[in-house]
C-alpha cells in the first residue's frame, strides 16, 4: 500500500513543488481545447463522421484531464452553450468526475454525463439545493456503484436532500423524504413496536448483526437505553424494501441477490463527507435526520471494509465517538487516514446527546484497533468561550484513555488535535517548570511525529514539540501548516486566515513563507468551490474569501513578492479570481436581483482586480487561452451594481487586454460581441465618467479590424458618435478618441456608403477648425477622415454639400496652420508603406501634401534629441551583440550627417 498517497500531510510538499514547474505542452493543449468548446466539438463531430473506426476520440488520461479542467475552471460563453451537452457525450470513458459548482454544467449536462459515464472510479460531488441536480447525481451514483473506489460528497444544502444519495450507497432505494412530525410518529407506534422487537432479535447475535448489515442501515447502530434511539432505528427499518418471502424459488432469491449486489457500493478505498452547511437546528425538527445520517454512514463503513481513507466533517459533536463505537471497527484493517472533524456553526451545532447518538463512553480504548492508521484528524472549531463546555471538551479520564491509545500506535505519524483539550498531551515533564527544558510530550520519549496539529491551543508555544511540522499560532511557519492542514474545516480556516492577516500586518514575511501562504490560500479558494447564497453561511464564506485576497494583495504589494510568482502560480490564481468574480456577479444579477452590492462583495471584486493588475494576469489569461472568460468576467463586473471605481478599473483592464493583437480584437468584437455591448451601453446613456474608457476600447477594437468596423456601423456606431461629439463638445480628449475611432472605420472601402452621408461630412468639416495646439488632435483626425473619403474618387463623393473640392481646400488651409516641427508621435496611425502609397495620388495634391507632412513629421520625431540620447545610452550600457552595435552606430552617423546638412 502507498502510505504517502493517503497521508495529506506528506503528499502536500510534492504538490507544492509542482507549482514551481511551468505548464507542459499537454497542459496548454487542454487549455486551448476546453476554452474553445465550439471548435473542439465541431472537430470531434467531423472526425467521427469521416472515420468510423474511431472507438474513442480521447485517451482515458486526456478525457479525465479535460473534463476535470472544464468543471473546475471554465466559464462558458454564450456562443459555446449549445456545444456543452454534446461535449459531455464524448467523455463517456472518463473514470474521474468532479462537480463542485453549478456554473460550468447545467442539470441537463450533468444528466448527459450520468447517462454516458458507466465506469467512474473517482467521484467528487458538491450538493446544492437543486432537485434536478440531485436526480442527475443519483444517476451518476447508480450507474457507477460497482466501480467506485473514491467518493467525496460535500453538503451545501439540507440534510434531507443528501440522505437520498446516502441511501443509494447503502444498496437500498429508501424514501428520502423524512417525516419527523410527532403526529406521524404517534400514528406509527404499533408498527414501531413490531420493528423494535425484530431489531432486538437481529442484534442478539453477531451473525444476525452481520446479516442485518447486508439488509439495512440500522444494523450498524449499537443499542442504548431510551426511546429516541429505538425510534431512530425504527424509522429506518420502516423504509426497508420488500424482502424475499419463504414461498419464492431459489432462482428468484439468486436473482434478487445479484440485483442488490449490483446496487451496492463495496469497493471504496476513499470516502469523504463534508457537511459544509446545515439548515437543521439542534433543538427542533428535523434534528432526527441526524440519526438517519449516522446510520447511513455506518452502512457505508460496514459495506466497504477495505477503506484506506475516511473523512467526515460534521456539525454533530463528536464524530470520533460515533466512529470508534462502530461494531465493524476491527474489520477496517486497511484504514490509514482518518479525519473526523467538528465544524462548530454557532446555533447550528447538534450535540450527540440531543440526537441520542449511541456510543460507548470508553471509545478511545478502541482506537488501537486501527492497526495501520498513520494519519488521525479529530480537530474541532469551537470558540474559546464554549471550549470548556461539556458538549465539546473531553474529560480527564477520556484524555488519559486517548494518551494510552496513542502509546500503542507507533505507526501513527500524523495527528491533528487542533481546537481540542486533547492537546494537553504536550506539556512539561515537570509540571512545575515554566520553560521548556526538553521533550514536551511525556510518555512519548524517543518518538517523533511527522505532523502535529495544535492550532487553537496553547500547546503550540512549547519549544521541544516532537514533530517535524506543527500547526499553531506561535510562528508564521506554524500558521502556514495550519493553513494547509485545516482546509476541510471552514470555521477553523476562517480563524487561521484572520490570524495570518494579523501576523503579516505586524511582521515582515520572507519569500519562502510568503509563497507557502500564497499556495495555501489558492488551495483554500479552489477547494471552497461555489459557496452558498443564503444567510450566515454565505456571509461567513465571503468574509474568508475577502481576507484571503487581502493577504495575497499585501504579500504582492507590501512584501514585494511579485517576482516570486511563477507562471503556474499566476495561472492557478487567475483561474480562481475569475471563478470568484463570475460567481459573485452572476449571483448579484440573476439570483438576488440586487440594485446594490454589499461592502464585502465590493472588497472582493476590488482585491481581485488589484491582484490582476499588479501581477499582470492579463498576459496569463492570454497564454492560458482564458481571454474570452477574462473579457466576460470584466464585463460582468462593469455591469454589476458595484462602485464607480471598480467599474472604471474593469474598463481599464478591458482596454489593456483588447489592444494586444488583431486576433484577440476579432474574438472580443465578433465572438463576444463586445462592440455591440459597448455601443448599447452608450445608447442607454452610460455615465459620462465611463465614456472616455468605453470609446477608447471601441477605438482599439476597430483599428485595423474590418469585421469590427462593420459591426460598429451596423449597431448604430456612426449615429452614436455624432450624438456624443455634440453632447460632449467641451471634452476635447473624448472628442479626439471618438474621431480617431471614426477614422479607423473610414479606412474600410466597403463601408463608404455608411460614412458618406451629409451629416457626417458636415460634422467633420466643423471639426477641422484649428485655433491652437489643443485643437490639433481633433483637427488632424477630421482631416484624416475626410481625406480617406476623398481618396475614393469624385464618383464616390455622393454628398452635394459640402462638395469634395470645398473640403479638400479647407483641409489644405488647416494643414498649413499645423506646426510640422512639433512631434506628434502617437498621432500617426498608419504604417510607412501606407503613407508612402498616397504620394502617388497625383489627382489629389492635398492627399500628397498630407502624406509628405506625416513623413516629415515622423523624421523629426526619429531624429529628435531624445532619440539620439537613447541611442547613446544604449551604446554606453554595453552588453550588445556586435551587429546591433554596428547598426545603432550607422543610425547615429546618418542622423548627425542629416542634421549637419540641414
N, C-alpha and C positions, 0 to 999 in steps of 0.2 A: 504493500500500500504506500501511496505517496503522501507522507505526513505533511510535507511542506505545502502541498496544494490545498490542504484542508485547513491550514493554520493561517488565518488572515494576517496575523502579526508578523509572520515570517515572509509571506509572499508579497507583502506591501513594498518592501525595499526593491524587489525586482521590477515591480510595476512602475515605481518612481524613476528608476534608471532609464526606462524606455522613453520618458519624456525628453531626455537629452538627445535622442536619436531623431533624425529627420524622417519625414514621411517617405515611404517607399513608393516606387513606381506603381506597384499594385494598389496602394492606398489612393494615389492620385487618379487611377483609372476608376476606382469605386466612386470617388467624389464626383468625377465628371459624369459618369453614367447616371447615378442616382439623383444628381442635381439637374439632370436634363431628362426627366422621365419620359417626356413626349418623344424625344429622339430615340431613347432606349427601346421603348415598346414598339415603335414603328419598325425599328431594325430587327427586333426579335420576331415580329409577325412576318416580316419579309423573309427572314431566314427559314422559318418553319414552312412557309409556302413554297419556297424554292428547293428545299432539301428535306424530304420526308424521312430520311434516315436518322435525323436528329432526334434522339430519345430524350436528351436533356441538354438544354441550352447553357446551363451553369453547372460547374462542379459543385459538390456539396460545400466545400470551403468558401467558394466565391458566393454562393447563394446565401449562406449564413452571414457573411460579412456585409453583403449588400442590403439584406433585409434588416440586419441589426443597425447599420448606419442610417437607413431610412427612418426606422422607428424612433431612433434617439435624436437625430439631428435635423431632419428635413422639415421644411415649411413649404408645402406645395403651393405653387402659384395657380391662379385661376385657370389658365390655359392648360395646366397639367392635370387637373382634377379628373377629366374623363378617362385618363390613362391609368389611374392608380389601381382600379379594380382588375384590369387586365394584367397589370404587373404582378399583383398578388397571385394570380393563377400560375405564373411562371416560377413561383417559389415553392412549388409543391414538394420538392425534395429536401427542403430545409429541415434540419433537426434541432435548431435552436431558434426560439422566438421570444422576444422581449417587447412588451407593450406597456409603457409606463405613463403615457399621456394620451389625451383624446384628440390631439391636433392632427398628426400625420395620417391617421386612419379613421375613417368613418365606421359606423357599425356594419355597414354593408361590406366594407373592405375586410374587416375582421372576420365576418361570416364567410367571405370568399376564401380567406386564408384557412379558416377552420375546415372548410369542405375540401381544400386542396391538400393540406398537410396531414399525412396519416402516419408519420414515423418520427415525431418530435421526441427528442430525449431531454432537452432542457427548455423549461418554460418559465417565464417571468411575467406575471400579470399584476397590474395595479387596478383595483376595483373602485369605480366611481358610481355615483347614484345614476345609473342609466340601465333601464330594463333591457333595451335592445342590445346593449353591450354585454350584459350578463348572459343573454341567450347565445351570443357568439362565443363567449368564454367557455360556456358549458359545452358547446360543440367541440372546441379545441381540446378540452379535457377528455371528453368521452371518446373522441376519435384516437386519442394517443395514450390512454391509460396503460396499456401493456408495455409501452416503450419508454415511458418517462423514468429518468434516473435523477433528475434535478427539477425541483419545483419551488417557486417563490411566489407567494401571494401577499400583496400589500393592500391593506384595507383602508380605503378613504371614503367609507360610506357606513351605513348602519349594519349592525351585526346580522340582522335577518337576511340581508342580501347575500353575504358571503357564506352563510350556513348552507345555502343551496350548493355552492361549489364544494364545500367540505363533504356534503352528503355524497356527491359524485365520487369523491376519493374513497369513500367508505364502501363502494360497491353496491350502494343502495340508492334508489330514487326516492328519498324521503321528501315529504312535503316541506317546503322551505318557509311557508307562512306560519309563524309561531303565534298561536293564540294563547296569550298569557293572562286573560281576564279571569277574575275569581269565579264568575258565573259559570264559565265553561269548565273550570276545574271542579266545581261542585257537581255539575251535571255528569261528570265522568268518574265520580268517586267509585261507583261499583266496578267499572272496568278497571280502575286503578288498583283496587284491592286484588282482583284476579291476577293482574300483571305482577303485582308485588310478590304474590305467592310464587308465581313462575320464576321471577328473578331470584328469589331466595333459594329455590331449588337449583337454579343454574349455578349459583355461587357456592353451592355446598361442597363441591369437589373441584380439584384443579382441572380434571379432564372436562368437566362440564363448562368451566370458565373458558377453556381453550376453544370448545365448540362455539360458545357464545361470541368469542372474538371473531369468528368467521361469519356470524349471522347478523349481528347488530352492534351499535355503538356502545351499548350500556355495559357490556361485559368488561370494559376497562375501568369502571368506576368502583372503587373499593367502598363497601357499605359502612356507613356511620349511623349513629343514633340520630333520630329526628325525622319528622315527616317531610321536610323540604328536600332532603337528599333522595328519599324514596320517590317523591313527586317528580324530580328531575329524571330519574330512571324511567318512571312510568311514561312520561311524555315521549321519550324516545322510542320505548317499546311499542307504544300505540301506533307508531308510524312504520313498523316493520311490514315489509311486503309479504304477500301470502306465501306460506311455506308449503312444501310438498306434502300432501296428505298420504295416509297409510295405504290408500287404495290405488295410488299411482304406480305405474310399472317401473321396473328398473331402468328401462330406456329413458323414460321421462326424467328420472332423477339424474341420470348421467348428463342428459341434455341441459337440464336446469343448472347443474353444477358447472358445465362448460360455459354457459352464458354468464353466470356470476363471476367465473374466473376471468373472462374477457373484460369484465367491467370493474375489475378490482385492481387498484394500484398496489403493486407489491415489489417493485424493483427500485424504489427510491434509494439513492445514496445521499442525496442532499435535500433537505426540506426547510423552508423558511416561511414564517408567517409574521408579518409586521402589522400590528393593529395601530395604524398611524392616526386613526380618528375614530370617534365613537359618539353616537347620539344617545347612548344609554346612561341613565343616572342610577347610582347605586341604591338610592332609597325609593325608587319607584320602578314600575314596569317599563320596558321589557327586560329587567335585570335577570330574569330567569333564563334568558337566552344565553347567558354566560355559562350556565350549566351545560347546555347543549354544545356550546363552543368547545369546552374542555373535553366533553365526551367524544366529540367527533375527532378532535386532535389525538385523543387516546387511540381511537380506531386506526388513525394513520400510523401511529407508532407500532401498534400490535401487528399490522399487516406488512410492515417494512422493517424487518428485524436486522437488515444489513445496512441500516443507516450509518453513514460516516460523519454527517454533519446535520445538526438540528438547531434551528434558530427560532426563537419566539420573543417578539417584543410586544408587550401587552399592558393594558391598564389594570389588569387584575393582579393584586398582590397576594402571595408571592408565587410566581410561576415555578420556582425551584422546588417548592413544597409539593406542588402537584406532580411535577415530572419525576422526582425521586420516590414518589409513592406509587408509581406505575407497577402493576403486577408482572409486567414483561420486561422490567428493567434489566434483569440479569441476562436476557437474550440479546441485548444490544452490545455484543462483543466487539463490533467494528466501529463503534462510535468514537470519533477522535476530536470533534469540535462541538461544543455545546454552549449555546447562548440563550439565556433566559433572563431578559432584561425588563425591568418595570419602568414604564413611562408615566410619570405622575402628571395628570391633566386636571389639576385643581378639583373642581366639583365632579369631574367625570371619572374618578378612580373608584373602582369597585373592590371592596375588601373581600378577601377569601371567605371570611366568616359570614358575611352578609349573604353570600350566594350559597352557603353551606357546601363549599367545595371540600370533598373528603381528602384527607391526607393523614399520615402518621406524624406524631409530634417529633419523633426522632428521625426525621427524613434524612439529615446529613449523614447518619450512620450508613445509609445505602449508597453514598457517593463512591466509595471504593469498588463497588460492583462494576463500575465502568472502567474496566482494567486498562483499556487503550486510550483513555481520554488524555489529550495533550493540551487542549485549549478550553477554558471554562470562563464564561462571562455571565455574572449574576449582578450586573450593575443596576443602580436604582437612581432615578432622577427626583428624589424627594427634597423639597425645600428645607432649609435649615430649621425653620420654626416647627416643621412637622416631623423632623427626623427621629426624635426620641419617642414619638407616639407608639403605642403598642401595635398599631397597624403595620408599621414599617420596620421597626428595629427588632433585631434578634436578641433573645435573652442570653444571659451569660452562659447558661448551660448549653444553648444551641451553638454559641460561638465556640465553646470548648469542643463540642462534637465536630464542628467544621474543621478545627485545627487538627484534631486527631485523625480525621479522614484524610486531610492533605498529607500527613506524615507517612501514610502507607500508599501514597500515589506518586512515586518518584518519576513516573513518566509524564506527569503534568508539568508543562514548561511555560504555559501562558495562562495568567489568571487576572481577571478584571473584576474587582470588587468595589468599583467607584460608587460613591454615594451611599455606602452601607457601613454599619458599625462593625462589620467583619474585618475592616482594615485595622482593628486594634491588634491584629497578629503582628503588625510592625510596631515594635516598641523597644525600649531599652532593656537589656538583660537585667540590669539592676534598676528596679523601679524608682530608686532614689536619685538616679543620675539625671542631670539637667541637660547634658550634652551627649551626643553620640560618641562612644569610645570604641565601638567595634561592630560586630554583626548585630543588625537591628531586627532580627526575626528569631526570637528564642525558640528553640526546639528544632530549628532547621539549619543548624550549623553545618557547613560543608555542602550545602545545597544552593544552587543558583538558578534563578528563573530567566527565561528569555525576555519575558514581559510581565510587569505587574501594573495593573490599573488601579491607581489610588486617587483619581480625581474626585474632588468633593469631600476629601477627608484631610485631617491634619497629618496623617501618617506620611504624606509625600515630602514633608520637610526634613525627615530623618536623613542623615548623611550616608550611612552604610546600608542601604537597601540592597538586598542580594538579588539584583536583576540587571540585565544589560540595558533594558529600556523601561522607563517608568512614566506613567501619565500622572499629571497633577498640576499644581499651580506655583510650585516653588521656583521654576525657571522657564525660560522660553522653550527649552528642549522638552520639558515635561508637558507644556501646553501643546506643542507640536504633536507629541504622542497622543494626547487626549483628543486632539482634532482628528487624527487618523483612526483612532481605535473606537470612537463613540459615534460614528456616522449613523448607526442604525437607530439611536435613541435621540429623537428630535429635541426633547426637553433638555437633555444633558448637552447636546450640541449647541443649543441656544446659550446656555451658561458658559460653555467653553469659548464660543465666539465673542461673547461680551468680555470675558477675561482677557482674551488676546487683544481686543480693541483697547482695553485699558493699558495693557503692557506696552504696546508699540507707541502709545502716546507719551509714555514715561521713559522708554529705553530706546537705544539705537539697535536696530536689528541687522545682523550680518547677512551676507548673501546666502550662506548655507541654510540658516534657519528661515530666512525670508522666502527662499524658493520652496522649502518644505511647507511653509504656510500657504503659499500660492497653490501648490499641488493639492494640499488638503482641502482648501476652500473650493477649488474647481471640482474636486471629487464630491464635496458636500452638495454643491449646486446641481451637479449631474445626477446624483442618486435621489435628490429630492423630487425630480421629475416635475409633474404638474401638481401644484398644491391646490387645496380646497378653496372654494369661493364662498364659504359660509361661516359666519360667527367668529369665535375666538381663535379657532384653528387657522383660519385664513390670516388674521392679524399677526398671530404668532409666527407663522412661516414667512410671511412677508418681512417681518422685523428681522428675522435671522438672515434672510437674503440681503436686506439693506445693509446690515452691519458687515456681512461678509464682503460686499462690494466696497464698502468704505475702507475696510482693512486693505484690500488689494490696491485700491487707489492710493492709499497712504504709502504702501510699500513702493509703488511706482514713482510717485511724485516726491514724497518727503524722504524716503530712504534710498532713492537713486537706483532702483532695480530694473530700469528699462532694458539695459543691455543684457541682463541675466535671462530674459525671456527667450527661450528657443523658439524655433518656427513651430514646432509641435505644440508647445505650451500655448502659444498665441492662438493656434487653431482651435484647441480644446476650449480655451477661454471664450473665443468668439462664438463658437457653437452654442455655449450656454448663455452668453449675453443675448444672442439673437432669440433663443428659445424663451428666456425670461421676459424680454421686451415684447415679444409677439404674444405670449400668453396674457400678459397684462393688458396690452392694447386691445386684443380680441375680447377679453372679458369685459373691459370697460365699455366697448362699443356695442356688443351684442347681448351679453348676459345681463349686465346691470343697467344698461341704457342710461348711463350716468351723464350728467351735464357738467360734472366736475370730478376731479380725481383726488384721492386722498394725498395728504402730505407725504406719507410713507412711500406710496407708489411713485410720486413725483421724484422723490430722492433716488429710488431705484433706477428710474429712467435716466436721471441726471448722472448718476455714478457710472452707469453703463456707457453713456455717450462719452463721458470723460475718459474712461478706460480705452474706448475705441480710438479716441483722438490721440492720447498720449502714447499708446503702444502701436499706433499706425496700423490698426487692424483692418483698415481699408485694403491694404495690399494683401493681407492674409485672406480676406474674403475673395479676392480675385484669384489668388494662387490655388485656393482650395475649391474653386468653382462655386462659391456661395454668393456670387454677385447678385443674382436675382433675388435671393432671400434677403440679402443685405438691403437692397433697394426697397423691397416690400416692407421690411421692418421699420426703416427710416420713414417711409410714407405713413405707416401705421402710427408712429409716434407723433408725426405732424398733425394727423387727423384726430388724435386723441385730445380730450379736454385737459391738456397739461398747461403749464405756464408758458408765457411767451418766450422765455429764454430757451426752454427745451425745444420749442418749435423751431426757433431760429437756428439752434445748434444742429438739429436734424437736417435742416435745409442746407446748412454749410457743408455737412458731411456728404449730403446728396450731390451737391455741386462738385465737390472734390473728386468723388468716385466716378462721376459721369464724364469727366474731361480726360480720362486716361487714354483711350484709343477708340478708333472708329467702330470696332466690333462691339464694344460694350455700349456705345451710343445707340447702335442699331437695336440691341437686345432691350435696352431700357426704354427707348422710344416706341418700338414696334411691338415687341412681345409683352412688355409690362405696361404698355400704353401710358407711359409717363408724360409724353407730350399732351395727350388728351386730358389726363388727370390734372395737370398744372394749368392748362387753359380753362378747364372747368372751374378750378379754384379762383382764377382771375375773374371769370364771368360771374361767379357767385359773390363777388366783391370781397375778396380777401383783404385782411388788414393792410394798410399802407406800409407798415413796417416789414411785411413779408414780400412786398412787390419786387424790390431790387434782387432779393435772393431767387425768387421764382423766375424772373426774367433772365438772370444770369444762367440758370440751369437750362432754360429754353434756348439761350444763345449757344451754349456749348453743345447741346443736343442737335441743333440744326446745322452747325458749322461743318460743312463738307459731308453731310449725310443726306442725300436726296430723298430717301424714304421718310425721314423725319420732317423734312421740309414740306413734303406732300401732306403728311398728317397735320402739320401746322396750319396749312391753308384750308384743309378740309374741316378742321374743327374751329373755324372762325378766328384763326390767329391774326389775320390781317385786320379784321374789324376791331378786335380787342386791342391790337397795337395802337390803332388810331385813337380809340377811346382813352387809353392810358396816357398817350402822349399829350392829349389836350387836357386831361384831368390833372396830370402832374406836371404842368407847364413850368413850374418853378424848380423842379427837381432835375437839374441838368445831368446828373450822374445816371439817374434812371432812364431819362430820355436817350442818353448815349447808348445804354445797354439795349434798349428796345430797338433803336435804329440799326445797331450792329446786327441784331437778330434778323431784321428785315433784309439787310444787305446779304446775309448768308442765304436767305430764301431766294433772293432775286438772282443768285448765280445759276439757278436751275432753269434752263431754257424751256422746259416743259411746263413751267408754272407762270409763264409770262402773261397768260390770259387772266390769271388771278391778280397779278400785281399791276398790270397795265390798265388801271382804271383812273378816272379823273380825280377821285378823292385822294388816292394815294400819291399821285404825281403832284397835285396841288399842295398837299401837306409837306412833301419833301422839298418843294420849291420854297416854302416858307422856312423850313429848317436850314436852308442853305446859308442864311444870313450869318455874317461874321463880323462882330463888333470888337471882340477882344479875345485873348487867348483862352478864356474859359469856354468860348463857343466852338473851339476847334474840333472837339470830339464829335459833337452832333453835326456840325457843318461838314466835316470830312466824310462822315457816314452817309449824309444826304447826297453828297457828290458821288460817292461810290455807288449808291443805289441807282441814281439817275443815269450815270454813265453805263451801268450794266444794262439798263433798259434801252438806252440809245444805241448800244453796240449791236443790238439785234437787227438794226437797219431801219430806214424810214418806213418801209412797208409794215413793220411790226408795231410802229408807233400809232396806235389807234385812238389816242386821246386828241381831241381837237384843240383844247385849251387847257394848259399852255402847250404850245407846239414844241416839236423836237428841237428846232433851231433856237427858239427862245430859251429853252432850258440849257442847251449847250453853251449859249452865250453867257448866261448867268453863272454857270459853273466856271467858265474861263475867267470871268471877272473876280469871283470869290477866291479862286486858287491863287491868283496873283496877290491876294491880300495875306495869304498864309506865309509864315516865316519858314522858308525852306531850310534854313540853317539850324532850326531848333529840332533836335532829335525827337521823334515821336515813337520810336522803337516798337512797343507793343501794339501801336495802332495799325501797323502794316499787317494786313490779313492774308495776303496772297504769297505764293511761292515766287521765287525769282523767275522761273520759267514762264509762269502765268503773266507776270508783269511785262517781261520781255516780249511776249507774243503780241501785246497790244501796241507795241511800237510799229507794227505793220499796218495799223488802222489808218491808212492814208486818206480814206474818205471822211474820217472823223479826227481832225487835228487836235481837238480838245482831249480825246482819249490818249493820243500820243503824248501830249504835254503831261497829262495825268500820270502816265507810266514813267515818263522821264523824271518827273518830280519825285515819285516814290523811289526810283533807283538812286537818284542823287541823295535823297534824304537818308536812305539806308547806308550809303557810303559814308556820309557824315557821321552816322552812328557808329559804324565799324571802325572809322579812323579817329574817333574821339580820344581825348587824353585818357579816359577811363579804360579804353580798350588796350592802349599801349602800356598803361600801368599794369594791367592784368597780365599781359604777356611777359613783362619784365619780372613780375613777382613769381610767376611760374618757372621761368628760366632760372631765377636765383634760388628757388627752392631745391632744384635738382631732383634726382631720382627718376628722370625721364629716359625713355628709350632714345637712342641716337637719331632715329628717323623723325621722332616728334620734335626733338631739339632743332634739327635742320629745318623742318617745316615752319616752326614758330619764328626762327631767325629770318627766314625768307619773307614771311609776312611782315615782320618788323622792318626789314630793309626796304621793301616795296612801299610800305606806308610812309616811312621817313622820306623816301625819294619823291613820293607823290606830294607830300606836304611842302617840300622844298620847291617843287615845280610851281605850286600854287603861289 
